[in-house]
């Protein structure tokens, strides 16, 4: 395995912080893992599905961008934005740089929203999700950790299939 194929993994965040800081640190750790899987991958390989369902590394980035906007801006904050499309289908305009920039912007917006809330038990401004319930910020943070972790694992496998890169 070449040096570019083997990447050094970064351990999870430490402990000792308050609940919101701990949850946000783990979410940021996973967000960084997803972005690391997409960085440096050429557009053709990033767009190529690695499984019969059609999932690709860049499609995962697009999906997670929508999830960030949906849960933090649309549902929790109640922002007047269009309901995000969770699809992973890529358009001709979608490339790695554009998708990663959109993901970074969505993450920054989410983190600003999180920072403004001093109580993780605060409910969302809107009912959301398949159950159409009003979850709390704590629930949204835990859900986004779960969602991002699941897709970070998918991205690990898809990236290894695409060019042999393993690790972070």
C-alpha positions as CSV (number, residue, x, y, z in Angstrom):
1,X,0.0,0.0,0.0
2,X,1.4,3.4,-0.9
3,X,1.7,6.3,1.5
4,X,-1.2,8.1,-0.3
5,X,-3.4,5.1,0.1
6,X,-2.6,4.7,3.8
7,X,-3.9,7.7,5.8
8,X,-3.3,8.2,9.5
9,X,-6.5,7.9,11.5
10,X,-7.4,10.5,14.1
11,X,-8.8,9.3,17.4
12,X,-12.1,10.5,18.7
13,X,-12.4,13.6,20.9
14,X,-11.5,13.5,24.5
15,X,-13.9,13.6,27.4
16,X,-14.5,16.0,30.3
17,X,-16.6,18.6,28.6
18,X,-20.3,19.4,29.2
19,X,-22.9,17.5,27.3
20,X,-23.4,19.9,24.3
21,X,-19.7,20.3,23.8
22,X,-19.1,16.5,23.9
23,X,-21.9,15.8,21.4
24,X,-20.7,18.6,19.1
25,X,-17.1,17.4,19.3
26,X,-18.1,13.9,18.3
27,X,-20.3,15.2,15.5
28,X,-17.4,17.4,14.2
29,X,-15.1,14.4,14.4
30,X,-17.4,12.4,12.2
31,X,-18.1,15.3,9.8
32,X,-14.3,15.6,9.3
33,X,-14.1,11.9,8.6
34,X,-16.6,12.2,5.8
35,X,-14.9,15.2,4.3
36,X,-11.6,13.4,4.5
37,X,-12.9,10.5,2.5
38,X,-14.1,12.9,-0.3
39,X,-11.0,15.1,-0.4
40,X,-8.4,14.2,-3.0
41,X,-10.7,11.8,-4.7
42,X,-11.1,12.6,-8.4
43,X,-14.6,13.5,-9.5
44,X,-15.1,10.5,-11.7
45,X,-14.2,8.1,-8.9
46,X,-16.2,10.2,-6.3
47,X,-19.3,10.0,-8.5
48,X,-19.0,6.3,-9.3
49,X,-21.3,4.1,-7.2
50,X,-19.6,1.4,-5.3
51,X,-22.7,-0.6,-4.6
52,X,-25.8,-1.7,-6.5
53,X,-28.0,1.0,-4.7
54,X,-26.0,3.7,-6.5
55,X,-24.3,5.2,-3.4
56,X,-21.1,7.1,-4.1
57,X,-18.8,9.1,-1.9
58,X,-19.9,12.4,-3.4
59,X,-23.5,11.4,-3.2
60,X,-23.0,10.8,0.6
61,X,-21.6,14.3,0.9
62,X,-24.6,15.7,-0.9
63,X,-27.0,13.8,1.3
64,X,-25.3,14.8,4.6
65,X,-25.3,18.4,3.5
66,X,-29.1,18.2,3.2
67,X,-29.4,16.4,6.5
68,X,-27.4,19.3,8.2
69,X,-29.7,21.9,6.7
70,X,-32.8,19.9,7.5
71,X,-32.2,19.1,11.1
72,X,-30.4,22.2,12.3
73,X,-31.7,25.1,10.1
74,X,-35.1,23.9,8.9
75,X,-36.3,21.8,11.9
76,X,-34.5,23.1,15.0
77,X,-34.1,26.8,14.1
78,X,-37.3,27.0,12.0
79,X,-35.4,28.9,9.2
80,X,-37.4,29.9,6.2
81,X,-35.6,27.7,3.7
82,X,-36.8,25.2,1.2
83,X,-37.2,21.6,2.5
84,X,-33.8,20.0,1.6
85,X,-33.7,17.1,-0.8
86,X,-32.0,14.1,0.9
87,X,-31.3,12.4,-2.4
88,X,-27.8,11.3,-3.3
89,X,-28.2,11.7,-7.1
90,X,-25.6,13.9,-8.6
91,X,-26.1,16.5,-11.3
92,X,-23.6,17.5,-14.0
93,X,-22.7,20.6,-11.9
94,X,-21.9,18.6,-8.8
95,X,-18.1,18.1,-8.3
96,X,-16.0,17.4,-5.3
97,X,-15.0,21.0,-4.6
98,X,-18.5,22.4,-4.9
99,X,-20.1,19.6,-2.8
100,X,-17.4,19.8,-0.1
101,X,-17.8,23.6,0.0
102,X,-21.5,23.2,0.5
103,X,-21.0,20.7,3.2
104,X,-18.6,23.0,5.0
105,X,-21.0,25.8,4.8
106,X,-23.9,23.7,6.1
107,X,-21.7,22.4,9.0
108,X,-20.7,26.0,9.9
109,X,-24.3,27.1,9.9
110,X,-25.3,24.1,12.0
111,X,-22.5,24.9,14.5
112,X,-23.6,28.5,14.7
113,X,-27.2,27.4,15.5
114,X,-26.0,24.9,18.1
115,X,-23.8,27.6,19.7
116,X,-26.7,29.9,20.1
117,X,-28.7,27.4,22.1
118,X,-27.8,27.1,25.8
119,X,-30.1,24.2,26.6
120,X,-30.0,20.8,24.8
121,X,-33.5,20.1,26.0
122,X,-34.9,22.9,23.9
123,X,-37.4,21.6,21.4
124,X,-37.2,22.1,17.6
125,X,-39.2,24.9,16.1
126,X,-40.9,22.4,13.8
127,X,-42.1,18.8,13.9
128,X,-39.7,16.8,11.8
129,X,-38.6,13.3,10.7
130,X,-40.7,10.4,9.6
131,X,-42.6,10.4,12.9
132,X,-43.4,14.1,12.5
133,X,-42.5,14.8,16.2
134,X,-40.8,17.8,17.9
135,X,-37.5,16.5,19.1
136,X,-35.0,18.4,21.3
137,X,-31.6,19.7,20.3
138,X,-30.1,16.8,22.2
139,X,-32.1,14.3,20.0
140,X,-31.0,16.2,16.9
141,X,-27.3,16.1,17.9
142,X,-27.5,12.3,18.7
143,X,-29.4,11.6,15.5
144,X,-26.8,13.5,13.4
145,X,-24.0,11.7,15.1
146,X,-25.7,8.4,14.2
147,X,-26.5,9.5,10.6
148,X,-23.0,10.9,10.0
149,X,-21.2,7.9,11.6
150,X,-23.2,5.5,9.4
151,X,-22.4,7.3,6.3
152,X,-18.7,7.8,7.3
153,X,-18.5,4.0,7.4
154,X,-20.0,3.8,4.0
155,X,-17.6,6.4,2.7
156,X,-14.7,4.4,4.2
157,X,-15.6,1.4,2.1
158,X,-16.5,3.3,-1.0
159,X,-13.2,5.2,-0.9
160,X,-11.2,2.0,-0.5
161,X,-13.0,0.5,-3.5
162,X,-12.4,3.7,-5.6
163,X,-8.7,4.1,-5.1
164,X,-7.4,1.9,-2.3
165,X,-7.2,4.7,0.3
166,X,-7.8,3.5,3.8
167,X,-7.8,5.3,7.2
168,X,-8.6,8.9,7.6
